[in-house]
Amino acid sequence: MRKLRKCYTISQREARRLKKRVRELEASQDRLRDYWRGDWPGTVLLRLDDPSPQLLATVTTARKLHHAVCVTAINDHLLFWASQLPEVKR
């Protein structure tokens, strides 16, 4: 059986501060998404796959370093490319 986390009370001031921070982070993500939308309008998920742990770690690391990851196919190989995302002004 799952163990439930303890809840605690926060002040309205803290709640407003957290809501504001969430809005800022969501706006930042929207700006990043909009940056790439012009290059690849109407993108579609082509396939969902279970990658090897090494591939997953590689892509996860690139994303944590704020890089976009693209895939191209050459012969029988998939090539993964990382391109640094631009800084987004707050």
ABEGO torsion letter per residue (X at the ends): XBBBBBBBBBBAAAAAAAAAAAAAAAAAAAAAAAAAAAABBGBBBABBBBBBAAAAAAAAAAAAAGBBBBBBBBEABBBBBBBBBBBBBX
